[in-house]
Amino acid sequence: MGRNKNHISKNGYDLAWLALATGLLPFVVVHIAFIASAIQGYIPSCNPYLDGCASISASGRHGFSYIFFKMGMIPAALLLAAFWVICRLWLLQLGDKNILVLWLVAICGVVSAVFLVLYTVYLGSEGDFYPFMRRIGVIVYFAFSYLAQLLLLARLQRLQMQKLSALPRFVLTGKTMLVGGLMIFGLASIPVRNFVDDQLVDKDRVENIIEWWFSLMMVGYYFLTWFAWRVCNIRLHMTPLRVAEGRR
């Protein structure tokens, strides 16, 4: 019987699948929910990245998408929490000794996952209290996910400078571009929401476009991490618990 490289072996558990699933699952869930809602007539049919006809939240509020979105995004949040815990162990194995920042990476990531669950649970609920909880959930999720990504990138760049890590150049360049793009889109949403006149531009559509691109770049970060883990052959050993890095 052939050995599955994604499962336990004498070298431990291959973790590349975790980074891939962390990015792929929410991407697939959100787009299937959008397509299903459009087919059922709950939202307009369009390219949301260009037209902004509906928000991500609107894609998961009704019909089939209401259940599908929740069933997909809650496991996605669990994967997200696990991903950030492993990132801390990965940095430790690479030789990063800034224990405080490493804990911040993991804590920010886990907090983002908790609030993603909160947002998902309250999505589609009726009443004055629920929109507030959804709003808090999505804001904290995006903010802490971004902070965790920024901190991880900063530590990887420092380790690269110290020659403790040898990631492909395009991985760090890509992560830097994504983090920069996230900042630009995040800052762009502030004047759109607070200062732009509704008569000059459809603020909802612009905010929706920003939201779709922001989410796309955020999951793109996990795909780059997946490639890095494939190159570095990141594995988890359960006894004792540690992360190992070795070239294929």
N, C-alpha and C positions, 0 to 999 in steps of 0.2 A: 504494500500500500504506500502510495506517495505521501510525503510529508507536506502539510500545508504550512507555508512559511509565515502565515498570519496567526498561527497558533503556537502553543508552547513548544519549545525545542530545548536542546541542551544549552542554547545561547539565550534563552528567555523568550518573552513575548514580543513579537514585532509590533511596534506602536504606530507605524505609518498610517494604518487604517483609521486610527482615532482622529488624527488631524484631517484626513480626507473626509471622514464622515461629519466632523464638526462643521466643515464648510458646505459639503454637498447636501446634507439632509435639509437644513432650513431653506437652501436655494430651491430644491425640488419641491418642498412643501408649499412654499409661497407661490411659486409659479403655477403649480397644479391647482391650488386654491383660486388663483386669479382666473385661470382659464375656465374652471368649473363655474365660478360665479358669473363670468361673462356669458357662458353658454346658457345658463339658467336665467339670464336677464336681470340679475341683481346689480350688475355694474356694466358700463359701456364696454364694447370691444375696441381695443386700441393697443398701441405699444406704450406701456406706462412709462418707459424710460424717455420717450420723446414727447408724448402727449399729456401725460399726467392725469388721465381721465379718472383714475381711482387710486386711493391710497392702499398700502399693504393691509392696513386694518380692515378696510372695506372689502377686501378680497376674502376675508375669513369670517364674515359676520352672519351669513345666511346660507340656508340650504345644506347641500352636501359639504360645502367648504367649512361650515361652522364646526362640524365634528372632525373633519379631516385635518383642519388647521390645528386644533387642540391636540389630536392624537399624534401629529407629527412634531409640533413645536415643543411639547413637554419633554419627549425623549431628546430632542435637539438641545434643550437646555441642560439635561443631565450630561450629555456628551461634552458640552461646552465647559461645564464645571470640571469634569475629569481632564479635559485638555489642559486647562490652566494649572491644575495640580501637577500634571506631568511636566509642564513647561518649567515649573520651579525645580523639579528634580533634574531635568535636563541641564539647566543652567548650573546647578550644583556640580553635576558630573563634568561639565566643561571646565570647571575650576573657578567659577564665580564665587567670591567670598563675601559679597555684600548681602548678608543674611536678611537685613531689614527690607531692602528693595525686592529680594526674591519672595519674601512673604507678601509684600505689597502686590506683586504680580499675581500670585495665587489668589489672594483675598479679593482683589479687584475683579478678577475673572469669575470667581465663585459668586460674588455679589451680583455681577451682571447676569449670571445664569438664574439666580433666585428671582430677580426682577423680570426676567424674560418669562418665567413661569407665572408670576403675578399678572403681567400683561396678558398672557395667553388665557389664563383662567377667566379674567373679567371681560375679555373681548366678546362682544355680542350681548352682554348683559344689559338689562334695562334699569333705569333709575338714575337719580342725580349723583349718587355716590360712586357708581361704577365707572362713568367716564373719567372722574378724577383719579381713580385707582389705575385705570388703563394708561392715563397720561403719565402718572408718576412711574409706572412700570416701564414704559417705553423710553422715557427720558433717562432714568437711571441705568437701564440696560445699555443704551447706546453710549452714555457717558463713561461708564465703568469698563465696557468692552474696549472703547477707544483708549482709555488710560492704561489698561492692561497691555494692549498692543503696543502702545508707545513705550512703556517701560521695558517690555521684552525686546523690542528693537534696539533700545538704548544699551541694554546689557549685551546683546549680541554684537553690536558695533564695537563696544569696549573690548570684549573678548577677542574680536577679530584683530583689533589694534595690538592687543597683548600677545597675539599669535597663539591663543589658547583654543581657537576655533578656526576651521578652514571651510566655511560655507562658500558655495559658488557666489561669485560677485553679483549675479543678477538677482539672487534671492534677497540680499540686503538692499540692493538698489530698488527692487520691486516693492519691498516692504516700506522703504522710505517714501517712494512715490505714493503708495496707498495711504500711508499715515498723513502725508502732506495733503493729498486730495481730500481725505476725510475732514481735515481741519478747514480747508477752503469751503467745502460744502456746508459744514457745520456753522461757520461764521456767516456764510451767505444767507442762511436761513433766518438769521436774526433781523436784518433790515427788511427782508421780505415779509416776515410775520408782523413786525412792529411799526414800520415806517412807510412802506409802499402803499400808495393809494389804490383802493379796490377798483376804482374807475380806470386806472392806467394799466393794470395787469390783473389777470385772474390769479390771485394769491394762492388759492387752493391747488390749482394745477401746478404752479411753480413749486410749492412745498411738496407736492406729491412726487414730482420729478426728482427733486433733491433727495427725498426719502428713498426712492428706488435706487438711485445711484449710490447713495451713502451705504445702503445695505449691501449692494453688490460689491463695493470696494471692501467692506468689512469682511465678507466671506472670502473674498479673494486673498486676504491675508492668511487665512487658514490653508488655502491651497498651496501657497508658497511654503508654509511650514511643513505641509505634507511632503513636498519635494525635498526640503532640507532633511527631513527625517528619513526619507528613502535613501538619500545620498549617504547620510551618516549612519544608517542602520541602527536607529534608536530602538533599544529593547529594554523591557522591564523584567528584572529578576525579583522573584517573590521571597527568596530566602538567601541572604538577607535582602530587604527591599531596597533596590537601587536602580538607577538607569545607566545603561552602558552605551557607549558610542564606539563604533568601529567601522572601518572602511569595508565595503563589499569586495 
